[in-house]
Amino acid sequence: MSNVTPETLIQICMGLPLVALVLVVITGKIANLREACTITISSVLFFVTCQLAGHVFSGARPEWSLGDVMMPGFEIAFQVEPLGMLFALVASGLWVLTTIYAIGYMRGHHEINQTRFFACFAIAIFAALAAAFSANLFTLFVMYEVMTVSTYPLVTHHGDEKARNGGRVYLGILLSTSVAFFMLAIAWTWSVAGTLDFTPGGVLAEAFSEGKINAVQLAILFCLFAFGIGKAALMPFHRWLPAAMVAPTPVSALLHAVAVVKVGVFSVLKVAIYIFGIDLIADTHAGDWICYVAAASILLASLVAMTKDNLKARLAYSTISQLAYITLGAAIATEASMLGGGMHIAMHAVGKITLFFCAGAIYVGAHKTNISDMRGLGRTMPFTFGAFLIATISIIGLPPGGGAWSKYFLALGAVDSGKAWLMGTLMVSSLLNIAYLVPIPILAFMAPTKNETDDESHVDGGWKIKEGPLLCVVPLCITAIGSVVLFFFANQIYQWLIPIVQSGH
C-alpha cells in the first residue's frame, strides 16, 4: 500500500469497521463465516492502521473533512496526530485479539445474540477510530456519543433484569454527564475562542490573553470537560463502570481496554493539549482541582477494589483507579506528565485486557467468579494465572511490565510541577495495587483447594491441566507477552509522543 495516500488510509481505516458491520449482519446465520469475516476485517484494519502510523510518526498530519453540519465551525473533520495515532493502534490491534477471544468465550458459554454482539462491537471500534482521528471538539463529541449508544446493547446483552438495571446506570450517567457538562464546555469554548479545532498550543490561550476568560473560569471549564467526559470515570461519576460488569467478559475487555474508557481518558488528554495547551494550564493552575479529584479517585477506587471478592468487580474498580492516572497527567500539565498519560493509555490497555481475558477464561473453564473460590486453581489453569501474574506486574508498575514507564513519567511530572505530594499518591496507589492484585495468583498457585484429596484435577501427586477454550487462552497469553514487550518498546512510544508536548506549548 505504498502508493496509497495517508488521506485515503484514514478513509479505509474508518470504513473497514463499517464493512465488518455489514458482513456480520449478512452472514449472521452462518457462524463460521460471520466470525471469519470479523477476524479478516479486523486484521486488515490493523495492517492499514500500521501503514498510516508510519506516515504520522514520520511527521505527516493527514486530514479529511466531510463538511460542516448545520453551521460553519461545526465540521465533521479528521486529522491524525501522534496521540490519536497511538490510540488507534491500540484499538485496532486489540480488536483482533478481542475478536478471537470473543469467539472462544461466546461459543464456550453458549451465548445468545452473537450476531448482534459482533455487529455492535464493529460500530464501537468505528467510533473509537473516528474519535482518535477527530480534528475538532464537535467531531469528538459526535463519535463519543456513537460509542455510548453502540455499546449499550453490549452491556445489556443478557437481557435479564440485572443487565437492564446495569444498562440504565451505564446509559444514564454517560448521557447525563455529556448533556450537563460536556456540551456546556464545548459551547463555552466556542463562545470565547470562536473555534473548536484542535490546535497545537491550544485555542484558549489567545482568549485568555484578551480577557475573554479568566483563570477561575478556565479552572471551571477544565472541570466541566473532566466530568463531562464521563467515560474517564472520575469519581463521583464512576458508577456506570462497575454497573456495566453485567456484560459478557469480552464486552468488559472492550469497556476497560480497547475502546470505551480509553476514549474517555484520550479525550481528556486531547482537550488538555489541543484546547487548553500545557502552558496555559500550568500558568493559570486550571488543573489543580482536578489533581485533587484524580488523586482521590486513584486511592478510593483502590480501597474499594480491595473489598471486592468478585473478580470482575475488583478489576472494574482497579480500572477506575488506573484511568485517574491519565486524567492526573493531563491536570498536572508538564511535558513528563502528558507523556506519562499518553503512554499509560497503551500500557494499561494491554495489561488490563489481559486481566479481563483471564477472568473470562476462568469463568468459562472453571465456572468461578469469586476470588475466594479460586484456591489452587492456578495449578489446573497455569497459563491463565501465569498471564494474570504478568499483567499484574505491569498494572502495579514494576519491571518488566510496561506500566513501570508510564508511572515513572507521571511521577516525574508531579515533581516537575512542584506537586511532590502527588508522587506520594502514586506510590501509595502502587502498594494498594499489590494488595488487591497479587493475592489472586498467590491464592491460585500456592493455596490448597478446599478438598484437595478429593479433587479430580489432582491425579497421582500431579495436576491435570484444565484450561479454558483455546481461543480464550491464546489471546490472553499474547497480551501478557505484549505487556512485557511494551517495557522494552517504551522508548519508541516515547519518541512517537514527543511531538504532542512540543506542540502543546
N, C-alpha and C positions, 0 to 999 in steps of 0.2 A: 504493500500500500504506500510505497514511497512517493508515488505521483499524486496522491490524494491530498488536497489542501487541508490545513488544520480546521478551517471553517466547515468543510464537508465532514470531517471527522466528528465535530460537535453534533452535527445533524444525525450522523449514523449512530453515535452513542445514545442519543435520546430517542431515536427511532426504534432501536433494537428491542428494548423492553416492551414497546407497544406492539411490535411484531410478535413477540413471545406471547403477549396477552391474546392476540387474535388466534394464534396457533393453538394455544392451550384450550380456548373455548371451542374451536373447530374439532379438535381431536380429543375432547374431554371424555368420550365414551370408550376410547382405546387407551388405557392407562400407560402401556409401554411407549406408545407413540407420543402421547402427551408429555411424558417425562423426558423422552429423548429430545423432543423439541426444546423443552426448557433448558436442559443441560447444554445443548448445542448453542442456543442463542446466548446463554449466559457466558459460555466460553468465548464465543466470538466477541461479545461485548467487552470482556476483559482484555482481549487481544487488541481491539480497536482503541480502548482507553489507554493502554500502554503506548500505542503509537502516538496518540495525542499528547501523552505525558512527555514524550521525547521532545516535541516541539515546545511545550510550555516551559519545561525545566531548562531549555536552552535559551529562553528569553522571549519567545513568541507570546503574544496575548491575543489569540484569535477571538473574533466577535461574530455574532449572528443575531439579527433582530427580526422579530415578527411584526413590529409596528406598534403604534400607540393604541391604547384601549380607552375609549370614552373621551379622553382629553390629552393634549400634549404633556409630556413629562411622565405619564403613566404608561410605560412601554414594557412589553414583554421582550426582553433582550437578554442575551447571554454573552459573557466574556470570561474566558478561563484564565485564572491566575494561580500561583502555586498552592495556596491553601485549599482552594476548591479542587484543584487537580489531585492533591493528596487524598482528600475526602472521596473523590470519585474513584480513585484506585482502590481504596479500602472497600467501598460499597460494591463495586463491580467484582473485585476479587473474591470477597466473602460471599457474594451471591452464588458463585459457582459451588463453593463448598456447602453452603446452606441448602442449596437445591438438592445436592446428593444426599446430605444428611436427612432432609425432609422426606425424601422418597423412602429411605430406610425406616424412619420414625413413623410416618403416616401409614405405611403398609404394616409395619410390625405391630402397631397399636390399632390397626383396622379402623382408622379414622374415616368419617363420612365427609361428603362435600369436598373432596380433594381437588376437583377442577376449580371450584370457587377459590379454594386456598391458593393454588398456584397462580390463578389469574390476578387476585388481589396483591399477591407478592410481586408480580411483574409491575403493576401500577405503582407500588411503593418504591421500587427501585428506580422507575422512571422519575418519580417525584424527587428522590434523593439526588439523582444526577442533575436534574434541572435546577434544583436548589444550589447544588455545588457550583454550577456554571452561571448562576444568576448575575446579571450585570447591575442590578439596582434593587432597592428595597421592595418595590412593587412586585417584581418577578419572584423574589424570595418569598414574599408573603403568600402569593398565589400558590406556589409549589408547596409551601409549608402546610397550607390548608388541604391541598390534594393529598398529602401524606396522611394527615389526620383522618380524613374521610375514608381513604382506601384501606387503612389498617383497622378500622372499626369492625368490619366483618371478620377479620382475622382474630381479633380479641374475643369476639362473641362466637367463635367458630363452633363450640359445642352446643350452643343453642339452649342450654338449660337456664334455670333461674339464676344460678351463681354466675354464669357467663354474662347474662343480660345485666345483672347488677354491676359487674365489673366494667362492662362496656359503657354503662351510663356514667359511671365515675370517670372513666377514661375520656369519653367524648365531652362530658360536661365541663371538666376542668380545662382541657385543652382549648375548647372553643370559647369558653368564658374568658380565659386569660388573653386569648387573641383579640377578642372584641373589646374588652375593657382596657387593656394595656397596650398590646402590640399595634393595633390600628391607630390608637391615640398617639403613640410615639411616632408612627410614620407620618401622620397628619401634622404633628408639631414640627417634625424635621422639614417637611415640605414647606411649611409656612415661614420658617426662619432661614432656611438655606436655599429655597427655590429649586431644589433638585433632589432626586432620590438616588442618583447614580453612586455606585461605589467608586470612590476616588482616592488614589494614593495620598496619604496625609490627612484625609478626612474632609468632609464638606462643611463641618460646623465651625472650623477654626476662623474662617472669614466672618461668619455671622457673629461669633463671639467678639472678635476684634472691632466689629462695627456696632456693638452694643445691642444687637437684636436678641441676645440671650446671655444671661449672666451665669456665674459659677454655680449658684444654688439651683438654678433652672436646669443647667447641664446635669447636675447630680440627680435631679428628679427624672430627667429624660433617660438617663442611663438606667435608673431603677425601673422605669416603665419598660424599656427593652428587655432587661434581665428577667423580670417577672412575666412580661407579656410573651416571651418565648418560653412557653410552659414546658416544652419538651426538654429544656435544660434541667427540669426537675429540682429547682431551688425550693427549699422549704420556705413557706408552708404550702406551696403549690406542687407537692410531690406525690400526693396520694394516688394519682392516676397510675403511677408506675407499678407499685405493688398490687393495685387492683387489677391490672392487666395480666397478672400472672395466672389468671384462669385460662389463658390461651394455651394451645399446644406448645411444647418446648421449642420447635423451630420458629414459632412466632416470637417467643421470648428472646431467642437469639437475634431475630430481626429487630425487635424493640431495643435491645440493650447493646447491640454491637454494630449492626450493619447500617441501619437507616434512621429509625425514629429519634432516639436520644442524640445520636450524632448530628442529625440535622439541627437539633436544638443548640448544642454547645458550639457547633460550627457557626451557626447564625450569630451567636453572642460574640464570638471571636471576630467574625467578619464585620459586624457592626462597630465593634471597638476599634478595629484597624482602619476601616474604609469610610465610616461615617463620622466618628469622633476624631480618630487619629491618636497615636500613642502620646505625643507631646501634650495635646490638649487635655487628655485625661490626667496625665501626671501633673501638669501645671495647675489645673483647677481642682485637683483631688476629687474629680467627679465619681471615681470608682470606690472611694473609701467606704461608703455604706455597704456596698456590695461585697467588699472584702470581709466585713463582719458577718454578713448573711452567709456567704460561701463558707467561711471558716466554721460557723455554727452548723451548717448543713453537713460538712465533712465529718465533724465529730459526733453530732447527734445521730446521723444515719448509721454510723459505725456502731454506736452503742446499741441502737435498736437491732441492728443485724445480729449482734451477739445473743439477743434474746430469742431469736427465731430458730425453731427446730426444723421447720420445713425448709428444704434445701433451696428451692426456687425463691422463697420469701427472703431468706438470708442473702442470696445473690442480688435480689432486687434492691434491698437497702444498701448493699455494697455498691451497686451502680449509682444510686443517688449520691453517695459519698464521693465516688470517683469522678462523676460528672462535675461536681462542685470544684474539683481541682482545676478544670478547664475554665470555668467561669471566674475562678480566683485569678488565674493567669491573665485573663482579659482585664480584670479590675485593678490588678497591681500595675499594669501598663508600663512595663520595662521591656526592652528587647528580649532579655532572657526569659521573662515570664510568658510573653507571647509565643516564643519559640517552644517553650515547655508545654504550653497549652495545645499548640498545633501538633506537636509530637505525641502528646497524650491521646489525641484522637485516634491515631493509628495503634499505639501501644495498648491502650485499654481495649480497643475493639478486638484485637486478636486474642488477648488474654481472657476477656470476659466471654467471648463467644465460645472459647474452649470450655470454660466452666459450665456454661449452659448446655453445650453439646453433651458434656459428661452427665449433667443432671438428667437429660432426656434418655441417654443410653442406660443409665441406672434404672430409670422408671420402666423402660421397655424390657430390659434384660432381667431385672430382678424385682420389679414392681415395688420399689421402695421410693418414698418421697421424703421421709423424715430422717434426719441425720442420726438420731439415736438408734434407728433400725439398721444402720449400715456397718455395725460392728463386724469386723473380719471380712467384709465384702471385697476389700481390695485384693485378697488372696484368690478370689474367684474371678475378679474383673481387674487384673493388673494393668492392662493397657489404659482402661478408662481412668482409674485412680492415679496411675502414673502421669497421665496427661493433666489430670486435675492438679497434681502437685507442682508440675512445671508451670502451669498457668498461674497458680497461687504465688509462686516466687516472683513472677512478673508483676502481678497486681500489687503485691507488697512493696515492690520497688527494689528488689535485691538482684545483683548479678547472678547468673547471666540472663536475666529477664529484661525485656525491652523497657519495661516500666521504670527501671532504675534511672535511665537517662532523662525521661520526661520529668520525673520527680526532682532530679538534680537541678534541671534548669528552672523549674518552678521555685525551688528553694533559693537558688542563686538570684532569681528575680526579686524575691521577697527581701533579701539582704540589700540588693542594689537600690531598692525603693525606700530603704530606711524602716521597713516594717519587719524587723527581725522576728517579732512575735509570731508572724505567720509561718516562719520556718519551724518554730516550735509546734505549731498546729500540724504541720505536715509530718513531723517526727512522731507526734502522739498518734496521728492517724495511721501511720505505718505499723506502730505497735498494736493498735486495735485491729488492723488487717490481719496481723499474725494471730491475734486472739480468736478471731471468728472464722478464719480460713484454715490455718494449719492443723487444728484438731481434727478436721474432717478426714484427710488422708491418714493421719496417725491412727485414728479410730478404725479406719478401714483396713489398714495394713497390720497394725500391732495388737489391737484388742481381740480377745477371743470372742467367738459367737456365743449367743446365749445357751445353745445346746450343741456345742461343737462336736461332741462324740456322736451325736445323732444326725449331724448334718450330712446329707447325701453328697455334698460337694467335697467332703473330706474323705478321701479314699486312700487306704493303706499308708497313712502318715503323710500323704501328699494332698494336693488340692487340684480339683478338676476345674479347668477354666471354663466359665460360662459367661462370656461377654454378650453384649447386645448385638443387634444385626450388624453385619459387616459394613453396610452403607452408613451406619451411625459411627462406628468405631474408627474407620479410616479418616473421615474429615476431622475428628477431634484430635487424632494423632498428628495430622498435618498442621493444624492450627497451633498445637502445643509446640511443635518444632518451630513454627513460624514465630512464636513469641520469643524464642531464643535467637533465631536468625536476626530479628529486629535489634537485638542488643548489639550485634556486630555490624549491622547495617545503619545504625543510628546516625553516623556522620553523614551518610548520603542524604538521609531525610533532613538533617540539619542544613546541609548545603542547599537543598531544594527550597527550604522555607526562609532562608536568609533574605531574599528579596521582599518578603512581606513586611519585615520590620524596617528595612532600609527605606521602603516607600511609605511606611506608616508615620514618618516624622513630618 
